[in-house]
């Protein structure tokens, strides 16, 4: 990004993890970095059969708090492709949320199921967590928002096609 003309002082507004593909926001300078991400839509592949929709409740020291909200998009093999809505920029929280309800995100090495991850890597080529940011809304100021969308990453599309053909 910083190699582009006029973007030498660019800063990342929201730094997704190394294994997350999709939308990522940058500001050309530190002055534009006051913007905040309102909501992100993540497409994740969770192990097992999830309900049609739900909200994961986070159990924290200060009490219960709502975590990620999700809507199942499709059954893929024996797993669930879900659209997850989150207000925080922390995909690790999303990974922990799905793991806490015993439906870890496939390919996640920190909270996922090692046997499932190994199988999907060898059989279907999934070598990272199946997390893709398909949409993100940025609040520029009190009245202005911007939205960006992204198609599913090609390697994740190939994994879905491979799972569907089994």
C-alpha positions as CSV (number, residue, x, y, z in Angstrom):
1,X,0.0,0.0,0.0
2,X,2.7,2.5,1.0
3,X,4.4,1.9,-2.4
4,X,1.5,3.5,-4.2
5,X,1.8,7.2,-5.3
6,X,0.6,9.5,-2.5
7,X,0.3,6.7,0.0
8,X,3.8,6.7,1.6
9,X,2.3,7.6,5.0
10,X,-0.6,5.2,4.9
11,X,-1.8,3.5,8.1
12,X,-3.9,0.5,8.6
13,X,-7.3,1.3,10.2
14,X,-8.2,-2.3,11.0
15,X,-5.5,-5.0,10.9
16,X,-7.0,-8.4,10.2
17,X,-5.0,-11.4,11.1
18,X,-2.6,-13.0,8.8
19,X,-5.0,-15.7,7.8
20,X,-8.0,-13.4,7.1
21,X,-8.7,-12.5,3.5
22,X,-11.1,-9.8,2.2
23,X,-11.8,-6.2,3.1
24,X,-9.1,-4.2,4.9
25,X,-9.3,-0.4,5.5
26,X,-6.3,2.0,5.1
27,X,-6.0,5.8,5.6
28,X,-3.6,7.7,3.4
29,X,-2.3,9.5,6.5
30,X,-2.5,9.4,10.3
31,X,-5.0,12.3,10.1
32,X,-7.5,10.0,8.4
33,X,-7.0,7.3,11.0
34,X,-9.8,8.6,13.3
35,X,-12.4,6.5,11.4
36,X,-13.7,3.4,13.0
37,X,-15.1,0.1,11.7
38,X,-18.8,-0.2,12.6
39,X,-19.6,-3.7,11.5
40,X,-17.9,-6.5,9.6
41,X,-19.4,-9.5,7.8
42,X,-17.2,-12.6,7.8
43,X,-17.8,-15.8,5.9
44,X,-16.6,-18.7,7.9
45,X,-16.7,-22.5,7.6
46,X,-17.5,-24.0,11.0
47,X,-17.1,-27.6,11.9
48,X,-20.4,-29.6,12.2
49,X,-24.0,-28.6,11.7
50,X,-24.9,-25.3,13.2
51,X,-28.5,-24.0,13.8
52,X,-29.9,-21.6,11.2
53,X,-28.9,-18.6,13.2
54,X,-27.8,-17.5,16.6
55,X,-25.8,-15.3,18.8
56,X,-22.9,-16.6,20.8
57,X,-22.8,-15.4,24.4
58,X,-19.4,-14.6,25.7
59,X,-18.8,-15.6,29.3
60,X,-16.4,-13.0,30.8
61,X,-15.2,-11.9,34.2
62,X,-17.6,-8.9,34.1
63,X,-20.6,-11.2,33.2
64,X,-22.2,-12.3,29.9
65,X,-21.8,-10.3,26.8
66,X,-23.1,-10.8,23.3
67,X,-20.5,-12.2,20.9
68,X,-20.7,-12.9,17.2
69,X,-24.1,-13.2,15.5
70,X,-24.4,-15.7,12.7
71,X,-26.7,-16.9,9.9
72,X,-26.1,-20.3,8.2
73,X,-25.7,-19.9,4.5
74,X,-25.3,-23.5,3.5
75,X,-24.4,-27.0,4.6
76,X,-21.1,-28.0,2.9
77,X,-20.2,-31.6,3.5
78,X,-20.7,-32.1,7.2
79,X,-19.9,-28.5,8.0
80,X,-21.7,-25.1,8.1
81,X,-20.9,-22.1,5.9
82,X,-22.0,-19.2,8.0
83,X,-22.2,-15.4,7.6
84,X,-20.9,-13.9,10.9
85,X,-21.6,-10.3,11.9
86,X,-19.3,-8.7,14.4
87,X,-18.8,-5.2,15.7
88,X,-15.2,-5.6,16.9
89,X,-12.2,-5.8,14.6
90,X,-10.9,-8.9,16.5
91,X,-11.3,-12.0,14.4
92,X,-9.7,-14.0,17.2
93,X,-12.8,-13.2,19.3
94,X,-14.9,-14.7,16.5
95,X,-12.7,-17.8,16.4
96,X,-13.0,-18.2,20.1
97,X,-16.8,-17.7,19.9
98,X,-17.3,-20.6,17.5
99,X,-14.9,-22.8,19.4
100,X,-16.8,-22.1,22.6
101,X,-20.0,-23.6,21.2
102,X,-18.1,-26.7,19.9
103,X,-18.2,-25.6,16.3
104,X,-14.6,-24.3,15.7
105,X,-13.7,-22.5,12.5
106,X,-12.1,-25.0,10.2
107,X,-8.4,-24.5,9.6
108,X,-8.0,-22.4,12.8
109,X,-4.8,-23.7,14.5
110,X,-5.3,-21.9,17.8
111,X,-8.9,-22.9,18.7
112,X,-9.8,-25.5,16.0
113,X,-9.9,-29.3,15.9
114,X,-6.4,-30.5,14.8
115,X,-7.7,-33.8,13.2
116,X,-10.3,-31.9,11.1
117,X,-7.8,-29.3,10.1
118,X,-5.2,-31.9,9.0
119,X,-7.9,-33.8,7.0
120,X,-9.1,-30.6,5.3
121,X,-5.5,-29.5,4.5
122,X,-4.6,-32.9,3.0
123,X,-7.8,-33.7,1.2
124,X,-9.2,-30.3,0.2
125,X,-6.2,-27.9,0.4
126,X,-7.4,-25.7,3.4
127,X,-4.1,-24.5,4.8
128,X,-5.4,-21.5,6.9
129,X,-8.5,-20.6,8.9
130,X,-11.6,-20.4,6.7
131,X,-12.3,-16.7,7.5
132,X,-13.0,-14.1,4.8
133,X,-14.3,-10.5,5.4
134,X,-17.0,-10.1,2.7
135,X,-18.1,-6.7,3.8
136,X,-17.1,-3.9,6.2
137,X,-18.7,-0.6,7.2
138,X,-16.5,2.3,8.1
139,X,-17.7,5.3,10.1
140,X,-15.9,8.3,8.9
141,X,-17.7,10.8,11.1
142,X,-21.1,11.2,12.8
143,X,-23.0,11.3,9.5
144,X,-20.8,9.6,7.0
145,X,-20.2,5.9,6.5
146,X,-18.4,4.0,3.8
147,X,-18.9,0.3,2.9
148,X,-16.7,-2.1,1.0
149,X,-17.3,-5.6,-0.2
150,X,-15.1,-8.5,-1.4
151,X,-15.8,-11.7,-3.3
152,X,-14.6,-14.9,-1.6
153,X,-10.9,-15.6,-2.0
154,X,-10.2,-18.0,-4.8
155,X,-8.4,-20.6,-2.6
156,X,-11.5,-20.7,-0.3
157,X,-13.8,-21.1,-3.3
158,X,-11.7,-24.1,-4.3
159,X,-12.0,-25.6,-0.8
160,X,-15.9,-25.2,-1.0
161,X,-16.0,-26.8,-4.4
162,X,-13.8,-29.7,-3.3
163,X,-16.0,-30.3,-0.2
164,X,-19.2,-30.1,-2.3
165,X,-17.9,-32.7,-4.7
166,X,-17.2,-35.3,-1.9
